[in-house]
Amino acid sequence: MESIIVALITGAFAFTGTFLSVYFANRKSTALIMYRIDELEKKVQKHNNLIERMYKIEENCRVLDEKMKVANHRIQDLEKGGKGQ
């Protein structure tokens, strides 16, 4: 009977030790994964901001190109002697 009690107590301690070591290792791993995900989200947000700014710059370039074309046509009209006035 004593050997069964000793085996149960030993098993309980072994289970508790294993459970605690797995729990803390998993907790540490989860914390590292969450940190990496947060850092990745920051990088994605910076990238998205860059994309939005590039779209705005491209739109501004299109507007400036159109204004330049209009200005060039006006200059050509003035050089031809004011046709179209």
N, C-alpha and C positions, 0 to 999 in steps of 0.2 A: 504494500500500500504506500509506503514511504517513497518508493521509486516512482510511482505514478505521480505523486504530488510534486516531487522534485522535477520530473519531466514536464509537468504542466507549468510549473513556475519558470523553468528554463525556457520553455517554448514561449511563454508570455513575454519574458524579457527579450528574447530573440525577435519576436514579432514587433514589440514596441520599438526596439532599436532600429530594425529594418524600416518600419513605418515612418519613424521620425527622420531617418536619413533620406528616404525617398521624398518625403514631404518637403524638407528644406532644400533639397537639390532641385526639385520641381519648382519651388517658389523662386529660387535664384534664377533658374532658366527662364521662367515666365517674366521676371523683372527685366532680364536682358532682352528678351524678345520685344517687350513693350517699349523699351528704350529705343531699340532699333526701328521699330515701327514709327515712333514719334519723330525720330530723325529723318526717316524717309518721307513722312508727311510734310515736314518742313521743306525738304528739297523739292518735292512735287509742287508745293505752293509757290516757291520761288520760280520754278519753271513756268507754271501757269501765269504768274504775273508777267514774266518775260514775254510769253506768247501774246497776252493781251496788249502789252506795250508795243510789240512789233506790229500787230494789226492796226493800232492807232497811227504808228509811224507810216505804214504803207498807205493808209487812207490819206494822211497829210501829204505824202509824196504825190498821190494821184491828183489831189486838189491843186498842188503847186504846179504839176505838169500841165494841167488844164489851164491854169492862169498864165503860164508861160506861153502856151500855144496862142491864147487870146492876145497876149501882149505882142507876140511876134507878128500875128496877122494885122494888128493895128499899126505896128511899125512899118510893115510892108505897104499897107494902104497909104500911110503918110509919105513914104518914099516914092510912091507912084504918083504923087501929086494930089493926094486928098480924095481919091475916088471913094465913093461910098458915104460921103458926108452929106 
